[in-house]
Amino acid sequence: MTDISCRNLCKTFHQGDATIRALDDVSLDIEEGSFVCLSGPSGSGKTTLLNALGGLDTPDSGEITVGGQRLDLLSKSELAQLRLNRIGFVFQAYNLVPVLSARENVEFIMQVQGVRARERRSLAAAVLAEVGLEDMEERRPAQLSGGQQQRVAVARAIASKPALVLADEPTANLDSRSAAQLMDLFVTLNTERGVTFVISTHDPRVMGYAGRLISMRDGRIVADERQQPHAMAV
Amino acid sequence: MGVSWLLAWRNLWRHRRRTWLTVGAMVFCNILLIFLVSLQLGSYQMMIDGSLAAFTGHIQIQQRDYLDEQHMYQSVPGAVELAARVRTALGVESVAARAEAFALASSAERSFGVLLTGVQPAYEPLVSTFPGKLREGRYLRDGNAQEIVIGAVLAQNLKVGPGDELTFLGSGRDGSFAAGVATVVGILDTGLPDVDRSMAQLPLGWFRQVFAMGDEGHSVVIRVPALDEVGGALSELRAMLLARKELAVLDWDTLMPGLRQAITSDMAGAWFQYGVLVILVAFSVLNTQLMSVLERTREFGVMMALGMSPLRLAQLVGMETLLLAVLGLALGLLGGSLLTWYLSYAGFTYPGVEEMMQRFMLGGRLYPQISATSLLSGPLAVFAGALLAALYPALRLFRLEPVAAMRTA
């Protein structure tokens, strides 16, 4: 069943006098529960596509449907609601709230969702345990390594039980071991929970985890291949 | 405590110094406002008490047109009996009947115009502080004796003292010629030269004989124990005198409109200054919250990406401001009430205050008066100003685009 569908997406940025076509007639379908990597060099349009799929950025033209909902028909607050309940984001720079502990970072999203305090606390503990941070619940981001912070970010992304996780270069700031651990975690969540993953990367080792590899260049999809996933060699 | 409140609280302390400076400005402003408003209200109370206690009293019963026209014939029948009824009705002793007439007072050497007041010697000291301002001699004793007490300046002008005789000439209630010879028994020094220049008091009984007043007087003066009891007493008296259409029950505000005007005018100026103070503090909060929002633009972008709506983000900024304002309110209330409470007992003074206060028959020390109004009006205005100041930074969040926000450093 199709989870994401986009048709003829175009997005142009203006930088001084120059016009950059970040997305150039991109059409794409992503099935539920799939593990997709968007690859390509910097400026190829990966992040722009990811942002558009998550409703963070609006394409100049074209249509995006996520979980049966046309994004261009949703208001700002409806888009926020969609992201809150259906989409998890993982960023390259972790982007945790620095004044909250690991548990509080995870709980915060659940509170916004309206989960009750007692339930929130136990759910956050369970999710942090799932990403291997059971002993670090009360640590603030500054007291965690990059890999640990990214795990908290993943815990935060999956705490809202999303059907789709969009990850923008999630391993870019991690060492090889942490990157491998993170990708293993993604694979586990994908296979055990059926969460759809769309990951942008230009790291070939990350691409190896994907069942589908979409290559982009100059805002266009230049290759779209199904492949046999394989784990990263650490 | 929800995570949102926790986050709001911790966000406040990301820049500890900046937060304390803002809270400090609010606390200082609150302390100042509590003190100044208490002082202002306390001074008004002292001015009112001082002025009313001097002569006017809190309430007077007069003939309906006497206040405006001041004719001798506009009198209150049975004034002494009415005063006695009022004493019983209100349960207060400080009720006195008076009668007034303008006359020419002459000593052996000179003559001056005076305002003669016929008073009840037993009750007048209860409604007026003038009898207590004796400089020489004694106050009146007998209600029918041919005695007089006069102001110090008048005594000086007439060159008379206790024991001297003084003649006065005027018109009686019926238009007849009224004259009397009285022995000066006391000299009053109120500290108000205008009053001391023309004041002369004599027993009401004798005054009524001389001025052909019969059993009438011109006013029944009432002093209630506290200013806030005036309203109740006024209603009671109006109900009591409902059938006597020729009489009017007047409160101090009507009797001394100048006093209320002076207070109102002073109050308007003071409120304007307080308003400026509150606005300055609100701008300080605005600056802090705007800085706080601007430097967290990226973080807000991330939160939006995670599913927080602009409204939720604005609520977060609102919560932060609320905590900031509550902190300023609590510390300001504590500091302001302690300081003002101490000064309300100990009092204080500064150079020049004695001269100013003498005009209102007051002592040389100022006593702020703590009340719910003086405690809460200023701090609540600062509180509201702080919350309003957060509107602009909070509203900016509605214009935030997550991608652009996340690109900021």
Interface residues (C-beta under 8 A of the other chain):
Chain A: N51 G54 L56 D57 K76 S77 A80 Q81 L82 R83 L84 N85 I87 F89 F91 N95 V97 V99 L100 E104 E107 F108 I109 Q111 V112 Q113 A117 R120 R156 A157 S160
Chain B: G2 V3 S4 L6 L7 R10 N11 W13 R14 R298 E299 V302 M303 M304 A305 L306 G307 M308 S309 P310 L311 R312 E401 P402 V403 M406
